[in-house]
Amino acid sequence: MAEHRKVRMGIDVGGTHTKAVAIDNLTHEIIGKNEVKTTHDHEQGVAAGVVQCFENCLRENNIAPEDVVFVAHSTTQATNAFIEGDVAQVGVIGVAGGGLEGWLAKPQLNLKDIILDEKVGRKITVHNEFIKKKALSDQSIDAAIESLKGKGAEVVVASMAFGVDSGTEEAMIHDRAEKKGIPVTMASDITKLYGLTRRTRTAAINAAILPKMMATANATESSVRAAGVTVPLMIMRGDGGVMEISEMRKRPILTAMSGPAASVMGSLMYLRASNAIYFEVGGTTTNIGVIKNGRPGVDYAIIGGHPTYINSLDVRILGTAGGSMVRINNSDVVDVGPRSAHIAGCEYAVFTPEEEIVDPQIELVSPKPGDPADYVVIRLKSGKRITITNTCAANVLGLVEPQYFAHGNANAARKAMQPVADRLHITVEELATKIMDKSFEKVNKCINDLAEKYELEHDQIKLVGCGGGAAALICYCANKMEVPYSIPENAEVISSIGVALAMVRDVVERIVPNPTQKDIADIKKEAVDAAISSGAAPDTVEVHIEIDAQTSKITAIATGSTEVKTTDLLGECTDEEAQQLAADDFGPKVSNVHLAEKTDKFYVFTGDRDGKHPIRVVDRKGFIKVQCSHAAVERCKAKDYKDVVSRMWQELATFKTDSVLRPDYFICVGPRVCDYAAVELEQNILLMEMDIMDRDPEEELIVVGAINDIR
């Protein structure tokens, strides 16, 4: 074992397996891996598997506890709690002023039960109490808490009208509940956005999982401490960042969707995927998301059909994956999924020894009560039951290369599929194609929806496949869509890699009409402070600001690394290598690819296509940071950027019948590419000034003006 080796540990809790990866902090090389069954039924829940996997990885790879400088895990527990209804009853204490304010606020604070699954009656039970602001006191709060407890409430939410402007009243309720030993959430701790009902509902959803999540956090942290690791335990957030476990105890709702987030961040940081459709294929579900210009798509999470104010990666979850079962009628393939082989307790035909497949007979079953009885199971002469999956079909069609986890025995799959093909009066290959086509329909619609939302042109779409089942779907779908794809090394543990390499992240949102530079500076500082509170080293924090002119919402996204800084895995590329990367990304339809501008941190390449000038901004590590279909590029000194931006505002405008489309901007400043898309020139310059005001006036910048002529 190398002396003074520093190790980063990432643990991903999946639906079936919990996987740990140990990574060298200096080189990002994988030192070791471990995998255990996810411990859903253990008395300590999934925490038991996290600790078991963690300790196994230390022991098997001779990693001393003092070598561990970073340890983090994702968790499905929040998501599972909502799916399974494993939630506490919530008591809301609403507060508002008198008169019209109280009259308007009281019904908004009076939450109904939050339905999670109407079909099975799964819900978060909510009880309500209301206190007028002028009557708020220790005595009135205590009386409200006792009343809620008497109704069955196990946790408390404090929410006040305009509580985002002053948290004093919510803090009073918080302190009284804590003194009584009752878990409590302040609505203003969850979000600073207006919208009283939605803010209160988001806080109630958070509170409903507090007891369970706190127990898991305590069990995991104590076990990691017992193993001799002293660095803070970090938890993956649903928006792709990590936070210290102390923050998770307050805002466990932020961990919802952290499993898919881990996968996306692994692709982003480890695989050089700065622009891609991310495609993670498990046994039961496929997670699909977007990485654009080095950032994953983010949106507000919807939980149980209820919009929240919680940011999470915009990941679409499809019920078709590597192990999805086939559904048939007497004449055709009806569907593939959403049930998978392990739900039905069956092995995949393609992973069954060929000699066992004797006298295969079709049985149509309901994998779970209430499911349609049209899922195909194959009963063998021995009595063993196996099933046909996407993975079986992909192997029959010869799409899965031997190096991939999804590779199996195509002949075994053919033998199991033959009776189904006979029933439908088609060949086994035609059956395999029908199976893959059904899955492709779902995947294609999802990708097209994401491409439209994030304004990706067809020639910008590339699929990056991860997860053990990636090869079962991505090859077929990419070929049908006529887009490139890749399945990288270590794809099966990319989620754990994403956790190990994740950055600390926090988001601050405010509604500020006509913001001043001071308003933006204050919000930026608040975001920096929040990231530091979540575990980021102060000197590593960077903030990205967005302004939505329609809603007057300012969003500050702060990211930073933990105290032990990491180094980049990739060395710097040469000018020639950078140009080749840009040319490959442009594709064959772009001609005359050449270097337009460069700094010591970035290259900007342009070319020609159909009268337009697409550009790619490539950093020195070979990451493509910006893709534009048509743009102008200009180099200038920091002191002169306003002149360039103002001129581009006029020259790059596109005039439509009823509107004027102004350019978006990207500015290469120091080691960062900053992007701006405000609808007013003044707002763009306001944001730019925040990023450029501290730079040397003589420093060279590159300004890219992206022409909006396709919207």
N, C-alpha and C positions, 0 to 999 in steps of 0.2 A: 504493500500500500504506500502510495506516495506521501511524503511528509507534508503536513499542513494543507492537505487537499481540502478544498471547500466544495460542498455538495448541496445542490438544490433538490428537494424532494417534492414531487407532485403526485397527488392521489386523486383518481377520478372514480366516483361512485356511480356505477351504471345500474341499469335495471337488473342485469344478470350477474355481472362481475364487477369487482372493485380492483382497479389496477394501479400499481405504484411504479413510478419511474424515478431513478436517481440520475442526476445530470451533473457533470463537472461544471462548476460555476465559471471557470475561466474559459473553457473551450466549447461548452455546451454539448460535449460528447456524452452519449448515454453510457453510464457505468453499469447499471443493472435494472432489471424489471422484476415485478412479482404480481401475481394475480390470485385472488381468492373469490369465492362465491360471495355475493353481496348478502349481508346478514340482516335481511328484513325482519326475520322472526326472532332474533336474539333479544334478550331483555334490555340490552343497551342499544338496540336498533342497529342502524348502519354504522354507528360509531365503532362497534366491535370489529367490523370488517376493515375499517380504515386503520385502526391500530394494529390489527393482525397483519395486514398487508405491509404497513410501514415497518414493523419490527422484522418481518421476514426479509424485506429488502435490505435493511441494515445488516442483518446477520449473514445473509447469503453473499453479500458483496464486501464484507469486511469493512463496513463503514462505521467509524466510531461516532457516537452521538455528538461529540464536540466538533466533528467535521461538518455537521449540518448547519448551514447558514440561512436556509430558507425552507420552510415546509408549509404546504398549503393543500387543501383538498376542495373538490367540488362536492356538491351534495344534491341528491334528488329528494331529500326529505321534505322540503317545503312544497315542491310540486306534488309529491305523493300524498302529503297531508290533505291537500285540496281534492285530489282525485279520490282518495279513500274516505274523506270526511273525518279524518282524525284531528279534529279542531276543538278548541275550548269555546264555551259560551262567553259572549262579549257583553260588557256593560258600558254604554256610552253616557258620559256626563257632558251634556251640551251647555254652553254658556253664551249669552248674548246680552247686549244692552237693552234698555227699555224702549218703549214707543214703537215706531215703525221698524227699527232694526230688529228688535226682538220678535215682532209679529212675522217678519219675513224669514228670520233665521230659524225659529223654533221648528217648523215643519221640515226644513232642510237637515236639521240635526237629528230628527226623529227617524232613525234608520229602521227599515224593515229587515226581516231575516234575509241573509245573503245566500241565494240559491246557488249551489255549486253544480248539482246534477238533478234536474227536475224529474228525470225518469225514475230515479231510485230514491228521491226525496232527500238527497244529501245537501246539507246547508250549514251555514254558520248562524246559530241562534243569537239574536241581538236583543238586549233589553235597554231601555232608555230612561234617563233622568235629565231634567232641565233645571238650571239655576240662573236666575237673573244676575247680571254682572254686579249690580250694587248689593245683592244679597250674598255674594260669595264670601265665605269665611271657613275657618277650620271646621266649625260645627255643621254648617250646611253641606260641606263636602263630605264629612264623615257620615252624615245622615243619608246622603245620596249613595255612598258606597255600600252602606249596610242594606239599603233598600235593594240595590242591584244584586248583592250577594244573596239576599232572601229570595230573589227571583231565579237564582241559579247561575249568575254570572261568575266566571272564574278569573277573568281579566278585565281591566278597565281601560277605556279610551277617554282622553281628555281632548275636547275639541271646542274651540271658541270662534264665533264669527269674527273675522278679521284677526284671527290668531297669528297669521303670518306677519302682521305688523308689530304685535306685542305678545310675547310668549309668557308673560308674567302669570296670567290667570291659569293657563294650562300647567305651568310649572307648580303652582300651588296644589292642584289636584294630583299631579304626579308625586309630589313629596308626601302627601297624606296617604296615598295608596301604597307607596313604598314602605312607609312606617307600619302599615298593617300587613306587610308581607305579600301584597297582591301584585302580580305582574301588571305593568301599565305602559301604555304608549301615548305619547303626545302627538297629535296630528301635525303640528308644526315641525316636529322632528323628522317626519316622513317626507314632507314636501312643503315648499314655501309658495306654492301656486294658489291663486284664488280658485273658487269653485268649491263651496262649503260641503255639499253633499258628497262629491267625488273624493275630496280630501279626507272627509270623515270615514267614508267607506274604505278607502285605502288603508287608513290607520286601523280600522276594525279588522280587516283581513290580516294585517300584520299582527295585531294582538291575538288573533285566534290561534296562531301557531307559536306564540311566545313560549308557553310552558314546555311544549315538546322540544322545541329547538334549543331552549336554554339547557334542558337536561342533557341533550346530545352534545352541545358545546362543552358543558362541564365535564362529561365523561371522556370526550375526546382529548380535551386539553390536559386533564389530569393524567391520562394514560401516556400521552406524549411526554409530559414532564417526568413521569416515572421511568420512561426509557432513557432519560438523561439529556434530552434536548431542551435547551434553554431559550432559543430564539422564539419570537412570537409566532403562534399558530395563526395562519392566514386562511380565510375562507373565500372561495370563488363567488363572485357576484354574477347575476344574470346579464349584466351589461359588459362582461368580459374583463373586469378588473378584479382585484382582490382587496379584502379589508381584514383588519385584525379581528380576532374572535370576539373581543370586547365590543366592537361595533355591531357584530352579528347579533349579539345578545339584545341590542336595542332595535335593530331593523332586520329581522330574519327574512322578511319578504324580499329583500334585495337578492337573496340567494335563489329565488325561483328562476328556473331555466338556466342554472349555472352549469349543468351538464353539457347541453349544446354550446353554451358560451365557451367552455373549455376547449371544445373541438375547434371552433372558429379561431380562437386565439392561438391555438397550436399551429394551425395553418398559416396564420398571419405572421407569426414570429419565427417559426422554425423552417417553413417550407418556401420562403421567399414568395408567398402568394399575396402580392400587393393589389392585384385586381383579379377577382375570380368569383365564380359561383361555387360556394362550398357545399360539399355533398357527402355527408356522413351516413353510412349505411350500417345499421346494426342488424339484429335478428328480427325485430318486430317493427321498428320505425326507422324512417330516413329523415334526417335533419338537413334542411337546405337553407342557406343564408348567403348574403352578399358581402364581399370585401371589395371596396372601391377606393382607389387612391390611398391605400394603406389603412383605411378605416372600415370597421364592420358596420353594416346597417343597424341602426338602433331605433326602437320605437317604444311607445308605452305598452306595458304588458296588459294582456286581457286575461283575467282569472275567473273561471267559471262563467264566462260570458260578460263579465263586468269590467269596463275600462277602469284602469287605475292611473296613478301618477308615478308609477315605478318604471324607470327606464330598464329595458332589457334588450339583448340582441334580437333583431328582427329575424327570428329563425322559424321557418315553417316546418311543422312536423307531419309527415305523411305516414299513413298506416300501410305502407308497402315497403318491404325491405328484403334482406337476404333470405330470411326464413318464412316469408309470408306464404300462407297456404292457398291452394287453388280452389276456386268455386266453379262448379259446372251445373248445367242442366242436361237434358237429353240431346241437345244439338250443338252446344257451344260452351266456351269458357265465359262464365258470367262475370267474374271478378277475381282479383288476387289480393288477399288480405281482407280486413285488417288483422285477423287472427294469425298467429305464427305457430311454427312447429312445436315450440316448447310449451305453448299454452295448451296444446292438444296432447302433450306428453309423448311426442313422436320424434324419431330421428329423421334427418333429411335422407331421402333416397340416395343422393349423391355421395353421402358419407357412410352408407351402409355397405358392408362387404358384398361384393357381387354374388358370391356363392350362396349368400343367404336369401337372395331374391328368387324364390321358387314359388310357382303358382300364385302370382300376385292377383289379388281380388279387390275390386273397388268397394269401399264403404263410404257413404255420405253421412257426415256427422255434424253435430252442433258442438263446437269446442267448449263453449260456455253456455249456461242456461240462458235462453232467450235469443241465442244466435240462430240464423237460418240453418237448416239441416242440409246444406249443399257443399260443405267443405270436404275435399277429397282426402281420404285416408286409404292406404293400401295395406291390406292384411296379407301376410305371407303364410306359407304352408305351416311354418313353425308356430303360428299364432301371433308373432310379433307384428306390431303396427308401425308403419313408417308413413311419410307423407312427401308430396311433391311441392317444391318451392321454386322461387325465382332462381336460387343458386343452382338447382337441378337443371332448369331450363337453359341458363347461361352456359353451363358446362356442356350440355348436349349440343349447343350451337357453336362450341369451340371458342367461346369468348374469354375464357378465364385462363390466364397463363399459369404455369406450375408454381411460380414464386409467390402467388397470392394466397391468402388465407381461405378464400372462397373456392380454391381449386379442389376438385374431388374426382370420383370415378364416373366418367360420362357413361360408360356402359351400364353401370348399376342404375343410373338415372333413367337410361333408355328402357331397361327391362321393367322398371316400376311404372314408367309412363305409358308403356305399350297398351295395357288394358283401357286406359282413358282415351288414348288415340283411337283405339278400335271402336269404342262406344260412339265417338264423335265422327267416325268414318274419315279420319285424316291420318297423316303420317306423324311419327313422333316429333320430327323436326318442325312440322306445321303446328303441332301442339305447343312446342317450346316457343315458337314465334308468337303464337296467340297469347301465351302467358306473359312474355316480355312486353308485348304491345299494350296489354292492360295496365301494366305498371308504368310504361312510358307515358300513357295518357295523363296519369296523375302528375308525374314528374315534369312533363313538358308544360302543363298548365301552370304549375307552381313556378317554374323558372321564368316563363313568359311574364307572369304577374310581377315577379321581383324585378325583371329587366325593365318593365314599364315604370314601376315605382321609382327605381333608382336611375332611370334614364341611361340604360346600357344599350348600345347598339349591338347588333348581332355579331359584328366582328370584334367586339370587346368581350364577348362571353367565352370564358374558359372554365371547364369543370375540374375541380380538385377533389379527388375521391379519398375518403378516409373511413376508418372503421373496418372491422373484420370482413364485412360483406360488401365492401366497395366494388370489387370486381364483378359482383353478381349483377349490378345494375348500370354502373357508369359507362361501361364500354358500349353497351347497346344504345343507351340514351344519347350519348355523345355522337355516335355514328348516325343515328336517326336525325339529330339536330344539325349535323354537319358542323360541329364545333370541336376544338381540341380538348383533350383531357389528360390528366396525369394521376397516377396513384403512387405517392411517394413512399420511400423507405420508412419503416416504423409507423405506417398508417394505422395499424391496429391499436397503438397506444398514443395516438396524437392528442387525445383529450388530456391524458396525464402530463404530456409534454407541455400542453397549453397552460395547465395549472402551475407547473414548475417554473415557467418563464413569464408568468403573468405580471403585469404592472399594477400598482395601486391606482385606483380610479375613484373619483367622486364627482358628482354633478350638482350644481346649484342652478335653480331656475327661478326667475322673478318676472312679474308683469310690471314693466316700467314704460309708460307712454313717453315718447320723445326723450330717450335717455341721454344724459350728458356724459362727458368723459369721466367725471367723478363717479356717476352711477355705475358705469362699466368697471372702473377701477375697484370700487367697493365690492362688486359681485365677484370680480376676479380674485381679490384677496380672500373673500369668504370661501371660494372654491379651493384655493391653495391651502387654507387652514383646515378645511374638511379632509383633503387628501393626506395632510400630515397627521391628522387625528386618526386616519384609517391605517397609518403605518408607513407613509412615504417619507423618504429622507428629504428634508427641506430644499437642499440644493439641486434636487433632481426633478422638481415639479414643473410641468409646463401646462399652460391653460389655453384651450381653444374656445373662442367666443362665437356664438351664433345669435343673430337677431331676426326674429320673425316680425316683419313689419305689419302683417295683418292682425296678429294677436298681441303685439307689443311685448312678446315674451323674449327675455334674454336668457340664453343657456350658456353656462360656463362649465366646460368639461376639463377637469384637472387630472393629469396622470403623472405618476412618478414611480421610481423604483424604491425598493427597500434599502436599508442602510448599506448592505453589501452590494455594490454596483456590479453589474454583469458586463462582460465584454462581448462583442459581436462574434458570432461563429464564423461569419464569412469575411474573408479578406477583401481589400478593395479591388475593384475590377479595373482593367486598363481601358483606355479610350476606345480601342477596337472592340473589346468585350462588351462595353456599354452600348456601342452602336449596334452590335449584333443582337443584344437583348431587345433594344428598341425596334429593330427591323423585324424580329420574330413576332413582337407584340403587334406591330402595324399590320402584319400579314402581307400576302403577295400582291394585293391590289394597290398598295401604296408604293409609289416609285420615288426615285431621287431622294432617298433617306440620307440626311446629312446633319451634322452638328450645327445648331443655330447659335447657342450660347453655352457657356459653362462658368461655374465658380469652383472654388476648392472643395465644394460639397456636392454639387449637382451638375448634371449634363441636361441640356434641352435639345432634343432631336425633332426635326420636322421632315415633311415629305410632301408629295403631291398626290391627290386623288380626286378625280372628277371636279377639278377647279377649286378644290378646298386644300387647306394646309393643316392636316392633323399634326398634333405634337405629342411627345412623350417626355416627361421629366423623370430622369433616372438618377438615383443617388449613387454615391461612390461604392456602396455595397451591392449594387445591382438591383435594388428594388425599384420598380416602376411606381412612382408616387402620384403621377397625374396622367390621365388620358383625356385628350380633347380631340373631337372630330374636326374642328376648324378653329384656328386660333392665331393670334399675333403674339410675337415675342419681342421684348425689348430689354436691353441691359441699361441700368442707370445707377447713379449714386443715390445713397439713402436720402440726401437732402433734396433730391429732385423727383422723388417718386410721385408726389402729388400731381406734378405737371404731366407725367406719363399717363397716370391713371385717368386724369380728367380728359386728356386728349383721346384715349382709347374709348372712354364713355361715349364720346360723340362719333368717332370714326368707325367703331365696331358695332354700332346700333343697327338692329334689323327692323325695318319699318313694315308693319302689317296693316291690313285694312283698318282695323280698329284698335291697334296697340303698337307700342314700340318695345322691342325686346332688347334689353341692355346686356352688356357682357358680364360674365362672372370673372373673378380674378383669382390668380394664384401668384404668390410672391415668394421667391426663394430668398430667405433672409437668414444668414448664418447657417446653422445646421437644420433649419426647419423649412417646410413648405406650408405657408399659411394660405387658407382659402377663404374667399369672401363672396357672398351672393346676395347682399342686401339690395332692395329694390330702389333705394335712393343713393345717389353718389355721396352725399354727405355722411350717411351711415357707414358706407364702405370705408371712407377715409377716417371716420372716427375709430373704427375697429383696427384699421391698418396702423393708425398712429399709436395704439396701445402696443403693437408688436414692434414698431420701428423706432419709437421716440428715444429709446435708450441705446440705439446703435450709433456707431461712429458716422458722422455725416458724409464722410468720404468713402464709406464701405460700398462695395459694388453689390447691387441687387439685380435679380431677374424678375421682370413683371410679365406674366402671361395673361392675355385677355382672351377668354373663351367666348366665341361668337355663338349666340343662342339663335340659331335659325332652323331648328328641327322640332321645337316644342309645339 
